Amino acid sequence: MFIVSKRNFNFDYFDGTDRKRYHVPAEYMGTVPDFLAEMPLFKSAVKGGLILVPDTTADKALHKAEDKAAQAEAAADIRPDAKKRTRKK
């Protein structure tokens, strides 16, 4: 699955009997294992706009996903002093 990550994430999972960690760095754009999509942290990050999951890797789709994520991030930010951010065009 192709993603764009705005922040660092560490996804802990079990592989048989071993505990492992999958690290996604900030500003990462690329593929990750599909099993991450089922993790609660991943789902929350997508809902909050911190991880984008575009339909394709085309620039137009990436920009559209980024706009949608920026809106989700702004809506999820409940801090009273939070500034509403939008992507510069």
N, C-alpha and C positions, 0 to 999 in steps of 0.2 A: 504494500500500500504506500502511496506517495503522500508525504506530509510536508508542511512548513511549520517549524516550531519557533515561537517568539521568545521562549524561555528555556532554561535547562530543566530537564526532567530525568529522574531515575526511576525506572520501572523494575520492581523486584518481582521475581517469579521463581517457581520451582521447576527444575528439570530432572524428573525422577526423584532422587533423594537429595540433590544439591540445590542450594539456594543461589540464584544468579541475579545479576542486575544488568538491565539494558539502559545505557545512557544515551539520551538525545540532547545534544548541545543547543544552546541558544542560537537563533538565526540559522538553524539547520534546514536544508531543503533537500529531500531525497526519500529513499524508500526505507521502510521499517517492516519488521515481521507483522503479519496479519493478526497474530494473537494479542497484540497490544490493544487493538480496538475493543476487546472485551473487558479490559481492566477499568475499574472505577475511576482511577486517576486520569486515564486517557479520555474517558467520556466527559469528565468534569472539565478538563482542559479544552476540549473541543467546544463544549457548551459555553465556556467562559471566553472563547475567542483566542486562547493562547496557543492552540494547535489548529492549523488549517488542514482540511482534507479536501483538496480540489478534485473535481471529476477527471481532469486531464492535466498534463504538464504544460499545456500551451499558456503563453503569457496572458492572454485574455482571461482564461479560466483562473489563473493565479491571482490576477488583480480583482476579479469578482469575488473569489474566496476571501481575499484579504479585506475587502470592503465589508463583507458579511461578518467576518470575525471581529473587525473593529467595532461594529455595531453591537455584537454580542458581548464583547469585552466591556464596552461602555455601559450596557444595560446591567451586566453582572456586578459592576463596581458600585458598592453601596456606601462607600465612604462619603461623608458629607463634604469634604474638601476636595474630592476627586474632580479633576478637569476632564471634560469630555474631549476625547481625541478622535481625529479622523485622519485618514490617509491623505497625504499631499499628492496632488495630481500634477 
